[in-house]
Amino acid sequence: MTVPLRRARRICLVAGAAYALLLFDWSGRAHPGEPRPLHALDVSAVLKAGAARVPLAPPLPVMRPSFRYPVVVATREQDPLEMRALVLRSGGRTVALVLADLMVITDDLRQALERSLADLRLDGLVFVATHTHSSVSGFDSHVAAQVLGLGPFRPDIAKVIVDRAAEAVREAERSMVRVQLRSAETRIRGWAWNRSTPGADVDDLLTAVALDSDAGMRVATVAVVAAHPTLFPSALPELSADYPGVAMRLLEEGGGVALLLQGAEGDAAAPLTGWIGMQADGAFVAAHVRGALHDARAAGNRLAFSEVEIELPGADVRKIGPFLLRRPLSNLLARMLPRTARVGALTLGDVLLLTVAGEPTALAAQRMLQQLPRHLLEERKVRVVALAQAYVSYIDAPERVRDGTGESRRAWYGPDLWGQVSRGLEVAVEAPRSNP
């Protein structure tokens, strides 16, 4: 046997042995541990609130989040990216809700923001993304995130995001006044369609909370809808807040700061496309929020917040990519993806927002709510809020993940992810009662 043939044979044997090793499950997380409560508060006293919005003003040029090649580099903002904050205080306890015109929030960004605001001694901080796909990227230092669409890490972008978020919180904290809460809930039929399971249900519920001063001035509006903000053309070298930005700016024309949160948008697609569709969908949402709040009723002054850390199962991308690469890819991602995440429960009056660090589908969210103690949900408007505190990919019902249907084709974890998130939410909902 010639030297080149022996070398080729040796290379093939080594490659074959390496591939065989990669066929074993390396994750070591087949049975994640129990959720760990971090903190909880529950107060019903005089409620104060302040709100603010500041321009994100990212350093340009910057790469947009990209799941296509070639990547798109934006040189200007088509409409402004912004950072919004709502700070609430009751009974000496303070919670901040921060909403960024970003595709996702990372755990590093949340931790950096907490450090930046340490002097305010907040009792709770919820950092959420609008999920616009036409915002900046480059703010995640993890290799997996950079490869999967967020591009090369740029410390200057991460710093701008944290600095602007902190600025918004501080400005909101300085402007607090006594407020009264009113809430409303309605369905907006025909608003979105199920992109992965045609004909299946979507999260078409609209929940809205108005925070008004004693003088009747609007301080803030918080609303929850569900549909992917992917209307702005993906090939344009521009940045946009997509339809949530349009809706929030229209609502703010009536006073105060508007925060439009995403519900169970994992499989929900907005009805229109393109720049004109973005304007129309934003106006549609704003009109329905205004209409719902026209008939809103007093919601009480309860402020509650709890947060729980959950362990995540091992990476499992059996439904993504070629069959022969699924287990090896899962093993490689197991060393790159988050091992823990946070879920939480934020109560504003009679509205309970269940925050999760991913993109739940309508079915997954519905099942999560069914798992919760019914006696704790009575006479409350309960919504699952996506894209809070970090990102752990899509969350679908276990049977869909096993069958490779629904949004499992975009999920990084296996069927156990839903159970871990659901169990974490159960603990989060119970926590304020056990530790008021």
C-alpha positions as CSV (number, residue, x, y, z in Angstrom):
1,M,0.0,0.0,0.0
2,T,1.4,3.4,-1.0
3,V,2.1,6.2,1.5
4,P,-0.8,8.4,0.2
5,L,-3.2,5.5,0.5
6,R,-2.1,4.7,4.0
7,R,-2.5,8.4,5.0
8,A,-6.0,8.5,3.4
9,R,-7.0,5.4,5.2
10,R,-5.7,6.8,8.5
11,I,-7.6,10.0,8.0
12,C,-10.8,8.0,7.3
13,L,-10.4,5.9,10.4
14,V,-9.8,8.9,12.6
15,A,-12.8,10.7,11.1
16,G,-15.0,7.6,11.5
17,A,-14.0,7.2,15.1
18,A,-14.7,10.9,15.8
19,Y,-18.1,10.6,14.2
20,A,-18.9,7.5,16.2
21,L,-18.0,9.3,19.4
22,L,-20.3,12.2,18.4
23,L,-23.2,9.8,18.0
24,F,-23.3,9.4,21.9
25,D,-25.3,11.9,23.9
26,W,-22.8,14.2,25.6
27,S,-25.2,16.6,27.1
28,G,-25.3,15.0,30.6
29,R,-28.5,16.8,31.3
30,A,-31.1,14.1,30.8
31,H,-32.9,14.9,34.1
32,P,-32.7,18.7,34.8
33,G,-33.1,19.7,38.5
34,E,-36.1,21.4,40.2
35,P,-36.7,25.1,39.6
36,R,-35.0,27.4,42.1
37,P,-36.9,30.5,43.4
38,L,-34.8,33.6,43.4
39,H,-37.0,36.3,44.9
40,A,-40.6,37.2,45.3
41,L,-42.7,40.1,46.5
42,D,-46.4,40.9,46.7
43,V,-47.7,44.3,47.8
44,S,-51.0,46.2,47.6
45,A,-50.4,49.7,48.7
46,V,-50.3,53.2,47.0
47,L,-48.8,52.5,43.6
48,K,-46.5,54.9,41.9
49,A,-45.2,54.6,38.3
50,G,-42.9,56.4,35.9
51,A,-42.1,55.8,32.3
52,A,-39.6,56.9,29.8
53,R,-38.3,56.2,26.3
54,V,-34.9,57.0,24.8
55,P,-33.4,56.5,21.4
56,L,-31.3,53.3,21.1
57,A,-29.1,55.2,18.5
58,P,-26.8,52.2,17.7
59,P,-23.4,52.8,16.2
60,L,-23.6,52.5,12.4
61,P,-22.9,50.6,10.2
62,V,-24.1,47.4,11.9
63,M,-25.2,44.0,10.8
64,R,-28.8,43.1,11.0
65,P,-29.8,39.7,12.6
66,S,-29.4,37.4,9.7
67,F,-30.5,33.9,8.8
68,R,-29.5,34.4,5.2
69,Y,-26.4,34.9,3.1
70,P,-25.0,37.3,2.2
71,V,-25.6,39.1,5.5
72,V,-27.2,42.6,5.4
73,V,-25.3,45.5,6.9
74,A,-27.5,48.5,7.8
75,T,-26.2,52.0,7.3
76,R,-29.2,54.0,8.6
77,E,-32.4,53.8,10.6
78,Q,-35.6,53.7,8.5
79,D,-37.5,54.4,11.7
80,P,-36.1,54.9,15.2
81,L,-35.1,52.0,17.4
82,E,-35.9,52.9,21.0
83,M,-35.6,51.7,24.6
84,R,-38.6,52.0,26.9
85,A,-38.9,51.6,30.6
86,L,-41.7,51.4,33.2
87,V,-40.8,51.6,36.9
88,L,-43.3,50.7,39.5
89,R,-43.2,51.2,43.3
90,S,-45.5,50.1,46.0
91,G,-45.0,49.5,49.7
92,G,-41.3,50.4,49.4
93,R,-40.7,47.7,46.7
94,T,-39.6,48.7,43.2
95,V,-39.8,46.7,39.9
96,A,-38.6,47.9,36.5
97,L,-39.9,46.6,33.1
98,V,-37.6,47.4,30.2
99,L,-38.5,46.9,26.6
100,A,-35.9,47.1,23.8
101,D,-36.4,47.2,20.1
102,L,-34.2,44.1,19.6
103,M,-34.8,40.6,18.3
104,V,-33.8,39.0,21.6
105,I,-32.4,39.7,25.0
106,T,-29.4,37.8,26.3
107,D,-28.6,36.8,29.8
108,D,-25.3,38.8,29.6
109,L,-27.3,42.0,28.7
110,R,-29.7,41.4,31.6
111,Q,-26.8,40.9,34.1
112,A,-25.0,44.0,32.8
113,L,-28.1,46.1,33.2
114,E,-28.6,44.8,36.7
115,R,-25.0,45.8,37.6
116,S,-25.5,49.2,36.0
117,L,-28.6,49.9,38.1
118,A,-27.3,48.4,41.3
119,D,-27.5,51.7,43.1
120,L,-31.3,51.9,42.5
121,R,-31.7,48.8,44.6
122,L,-34.5,47.4,42.4
123,D,-36.5,44.5,43.8
124,G,-37.1,43.2,40.3
125,L,-36.0,43.8,36.7
126,V,-37.6,42.4,33.6
127,F,-35.8,43.0,30.4
128,V,-37.8,42.1,27.2
129,A,-37.4,42.3,23.5
130,T,-40.0,43.4,20.9
131,H,-38.5,40.7,18.6
132,T,-38.1,43.0,15.6
133,H,-35.9,41.1,13.1
134,S,-34.7,44.4,11.6
135,S,-32.8,45.7,14.6
136,V,-29.1,45.5,15.4
137,S,-27.1,42.3,16.0
138,G,-23.6,41.7,17.3
139,F,-24.5,42.0,21.0
140,D,-24.1,38.3,22.0
141,S,-20.6,37.0,22.8
142,H,-21.6,33.4,22.7
143,V,-20.3,31.4,19.7
144,A,-23.6,29.6,19.1
145,A,-25.5,32.9,18.9
146,Q,-23.0,34.4,16.5
147,V,-23.2,31.4,14.2
148,L,-27.0,31.1,14.4
149,G,-27.7,34.6,13.2
150,L,-26.5,37.4,15.5
151,G,-23.1,37.8,13.8
152,P,-19.7,38.7,15.2
153,F,-19.7,40.2,18.7
154,R,-19.2,43.9,19.0
155,P,-18.7,45.2,22.6
156,D,-19.6,48.7,21.5
157,I,-23.1,47.6,20.5
158,A,-23.7,45.6,23.8
159,K,-22.5,48.7,25.8
160,V,-24.9,51.0,23.9
161,I,-27.8,48.7,24.6
162,V,-27.1,48.5,28.3
163,D,-26.4,52.2,28.6
164,R,-29.6,53.2,26.9
165,A,-31.6,50.8,28.9
166,A,-30.2,52.1,32.2
167,E,-30.8,55.7,31.0
168,A,-34.5,54.8,30.3
169,V,-34.9,53.2,33.8
170,R,-33.3,56.1,35.6
171,E,-35.4,58.7,33.7
172,A,-38.6,56.7,34.5
173,E,-37.6,56.3,38.2
174,R,-37.2,60.1,38.5
175,S,-40.6,60.8,37.0
176,M,-42.8,58.6,39.2
177,V,-46.2,59.7,40.3
178,R,-49.2,58.1,41.9
179,V,-51.2,56.1,39.4
180,Q,-54.4,54.1,39.0
181,L,-54.6,51.0,36.9
182,R,-57.3,50.0,34.4
183,S,-57.2,46.9,32.4
184,A,-59.0,45.3,29.5
185,E,-58.9,42.1,27.4
186,T,-60.4,41.1,24.1
187,R,-59.7,38.9,21.1
188,I,-58.6,40.3,17.8
189,R,-59.9,37.7,15.4
190,G,-58.0,37.5,12.1
191,W,-55.0,39.4,13.4
192,A,-52.5,36.6,12.9
193,W,-52.2,33.2,11.3
194,N,-50.3,30.0,12.3
195,R,-47.2,29.8,10.1
196,S,-46.1,26.3,11.0
197,T,-49.5,24.5,11.5
198,P,-51.9,26.1,8.9
199,G,-55.4,26.3,10.3
200,A,-54.3,25.8,14.0
201,D,-55.1,28.3,16.7
202,V,-52.8,31.3,17.4
203,D,-52.6,33.5,20.4
204,D,-55.1,36.2,19.3
205,L,-55.7,37.7,22.7
206,L,-55.1,41.4,23.3
207,T,-54.5,42.4,26.9
208,A,-54.0,46.1,27.8
209,V,-53.2,48.0,31.0
210,A,-53.5,51.8,31.3
211,L,-51.6,53.6,34.1
212,D,-53.0,57.1,34.7
213,S,-52.0,59.7,37.2
214,D,-54.4,61.1,39.7
215,A,-54.8,64.1,37.4
216,G,-56.0,61.8,34.6
217,M,-52.8,62.0,32.6
218,R,-51.5,58.8,30.9
219,V,-48.2,57.7,32.3
220,A,-47.9,54.4,30.5
221,T,-49.8,51.8,28.4
222,V,-48.8,48.1,28.6
223,A,-50.2,45.8,26.0
224,V,-49.7,42.2,24.9
225,V,-50.3,40.9,21.4
226,A,-48.7,38.0,19.5
227,A,-47.2,38.0,15.9
228,H,-43.7,38.0,14.5
229,P,-42.4,41.5,13.7
230,T,-40.8,40.3,10.4
231,L,-42.7,42.7,8.0
232,F,-39.8,45.1,7.2
233,P,-38.0,43.9,4.1
234,S,-35.1,41.6,5.1
235,A,-32.8,42.7,2.3
236,L,-32.8,46.5,3.0
237,P,-29.6,47.9,4.5
238,E,-31.8,49.8,7.1
239,L,-33.0,49.3,10.7
240,S,-36.6,49.3,11.8
241,A,-38.7,48.7,14.9
242,D,-41.2,47.0,12.6
243,Y,-44.9,47.1,13.4
244,P,-44.5,47.2,17.3
245,G,-42.6,50.5,16.8
246,V,-45.4,51.9,14.7
247,A,-48.0,50.8,17.2
248,M,-46.2,52.2,20.2
249,R,-45.5,55.6,18.6
250,L,-49.2,55.9,17.6
251,L,-50.3,55.0,21.2
252,E,-47.8,57.5,22.6
253,E,-49.5,60.3,20.6
254,G,-52.2,60.1,23.3
255,G,-49.7,60.6,26.1
256,G,-47.4,58.5,28.1
257,V,-45.1,55.7,27.1
258,A,-46.4,52.5,25.4
259,L,-44.8,49.1,25.8
260,L,-46.0,46.4,23.4
261,L,-45.0,43.0,24.6
262,Q,-45.1,39.8,22.6
263,G,-47.4,37.0,23.8
264,A,-47.1,33.4,22.5
265,E,-45.8,34.5,19.1
266,G,-43.8,31.3,18.3
267,D,-46.0,30.2,15.5
268,A,-47.9,33.5,14.8
269,A,-47.3,35.5,11.7
270,A,-48.7,39.0,11.2
271,P,-51.2,39.3,8.3
272,L,-49.4,41.7,6.0
273,T,-45.8,42.2,4.6
274,G,-43.5,44.9,3.5
275,W,-43.1,48.5,4.7
276,I,-46.7,49.4,3.9
277,G,-47.9,46.3,5.7
278,M,-45.8,47.2,8.7
279,Q,-47.6,50.6,8.9
280,A,-51.0,49.1,8.5
281,D,-50.4,46.3,11.1
282,G,-49.0,48.8,13.6
283,A,-52.0,51.1,13.1
284,F,-54.4,48.1,13.4
285,V,-52.8,47.0,16.8
286,A,-52.8,50.6,18.1
287,A,-56.5,51.1,17.2
288,H,-57.4,47.8,19.0
289,V,-55.5,48.8,22.1
290,R,-57.2,52.1,22.3
291,G,-60.6,50.5,21.7
292,A,-60.0,48.0,24.4
293,L,-58.9,50.6,26.9
294,H,-61.9,52.7,26.1
295,D,-64.0,50.2,28.1
296,A,-61.3,49.3,30.6
297,R,-62.2,48.8,34.3
298,A,-60.3,49.6,37.5
299,A,-57.7,46.8,38.1
300,G,-56.7,47.5,41.7
301,N,-53.2,48.5,42.8
302,R,-51.5,45.1,43.4
303,L,-47.8,44.8,42.4
304,A,-46.3,41.4,42.6
305,F,-43.1,39.9,41.1
306,S,-41.3,36.6,41.4
307,E,-38.6,34.9,39.4
308,V,-37.4,31.4,39.2
309,E,-34.2,29.8,37.7
310,I,-34.8,26.6,35.8
311,E,-32.2,24.1,34.5
312,L,-32.5,23.4,30.8
313,P,-32.3,19.9,29.2
314,G,-29.5,19.0,26.9
315,A,-29.4,20.4,23.4
316,D,-31.4,18.3,21.0
317,V,-31.7,19.3,17.3
318,R,-33.0,16.1,16.0
319,K,-35.4,17.9,13.8
320,I,-32.9,20.4,12.3
321,G,-30.4,19.7,9.5
322,P,-29.4,16.4,7.8
323,F,-30.2,13.2,9.7
324,L,-26.5,12.1,10.0
325,L,-25.5,15.4,11.6
326,R,-28.3,15.8,14.2
327,R,-26.7,14.0,17.1
328,P,-23.2,15.4,16.5
329,L,-24.6,18.9,16.1
330,S,-26.6,18.4,19.4
331,N,-23.4,17.4,21.2
332,L,-21.5,20.4,19.9
333,L,-24.3,22.8,20.8
334,A,-24.6,21.3,24.2
335,R,-21.4,23.0,25.2
336,M,-22.5,26.4,23.7
337,L,-26.1,26.8,24.7
338,P,-27.4,28.1,28.0
339,R,-27.7,25.6,30.8
340,T,-30.2,27.7,32.9
341,A,-32.8,30.3,32.2
342,R,-35.3,32.4,34.2
343,V,-39.0,32.5,34.2
344,G,-41.1,34.9,36.2
345,A,-44.5,36.3,37.1
346,L,-45.3,40.0,37.1
347,T,-48.6,41.2,38.4
348,L,-50.0,44.6,37.5
349,G,-53.4,45.0,39.2
350,D,-55.5,42.1,37.9
351,V,-53.1,41.3,35.1
352,L,-50.6,38.5,35.5
353,L,-47.7,38.4,33.0
354,L,-45.8,35.1,32.9
355,T,-42.4,35.8,31.4
356,V,-40.4,33.2,29.6
357,A,-37.0,33.3,27.9
358,G,-38.0,32.0,24.5
359,E,-40.7,31.8,21.9
360,P,-43.7,29.7,23.0
361,T,-46.3,28.6,20.5
362,A,-50.0,29.1,21.1
363,L,-50.4,25.5,22.0
364,A,-47.4,25.5,24.4
365,A,-48.6,28.6,26.2
366,Q,-52.2,27.2,26.5
367,R,-50.8,24.1,28.1
368,M,-48.6,26.1,30.4
369,L,-51.7,28.0,31.7
370,Q,-53.6,24.7,32.2
371,Q,-50.8,23.5,34.5
372,L,-51.2,26.4,36.9
373,P,-53.2,26.3,40.1
374,R,-56.7,27.5,39.1
375,H,-57.4,29.2,42.4
376,L,-54.5,31.6,41.9
377,L,-55.7,32.7,38.5
378,E,-59.3,33.5,39.4
379,E,-60.5,36.9,38.2
380,R,-57.1,37.6,36.7
381,K,-56.1,38.3,33.1
382,V,-53.2,35.9,32.5
383,R,-50.7,36.1,29.6
384,V,-47.5,34.3,28.7
385,V,-45.0,36.9,27.6
386,A,-42.2,35.8,25.3
387,L,-38.5,36.9,24.9
388,A,-37.9,38.0,28.5
389,Q,-34.5,38.0,30.3
390,A,-32.7,35.7,27.8
391,Y,-33.3,33.4,24.8
392,V,-33.6,29.6,24.7
393,S,-35.2,29.2,21.2
394,Y,-38.7,28.0,20.4
395,I,-40.9,26.3,23.0
396,D,-43.5,23.9,21.6
397,A,-45.7,21.2,23.0
398,P,-43.7,18.0,23.8
399,E,-45.6,15.8,21.3
400,R,-44.9,18.2,18.5
401,V,-41.2,18.2,19.3
402,R,-41.1,14.4,19.3
403,D,-43.0,14.3,16.0
404,G,-40.9,17.1,14.4
405,T,-44.0,19.2,13.7
406,G,-45.0,22.8,14.7
407,E,-42.0,25.0,15.6
408,S,-39.8,22.1,16.6
409,R,-37.9,22.6,13.4
410,R,-36.4,25.7,14.9
411,A,-35.9,24.5,18.5
412,W,-32.6,23.9,20.1
413,Y,-33.8,21.7,22.9
414,G,-35.9,18.5,23.1
415,P,-39.4,17.8,24.4
416,D,-38.4,18.3,28.0
417,L,-38.0,22.0,27.6
418,W,-41.7,22.7,27.8
419,G,-42.0,20.7,31.1
420,Q,-39.1,22.7,32.7
421,V,-40.6,26.0,31.7
422,S,-44.1,25.0,32.8
423,R,-42.8,23.8,36.2
424,G,-40.8,27.0,36.6
425,L,-43.9,29.1,36.0
426,E,-45.9,27.0,38.6
427,V,-43.2,27.8,41.2
428,A,-43.1,31.5,40.2
429,V,-46.9,31.9,40.5
430,E,-46.9,30.3,43.9
431,A,-43.9,32.2,45.2
432,P,-45.5,35.6,46.1
433,R,-48.1,33.8,48.2
434,S,-45.5,31.9,50.1
435,N,-43.1,34.8,50.5
436,P,-45.1,38.0,50.4
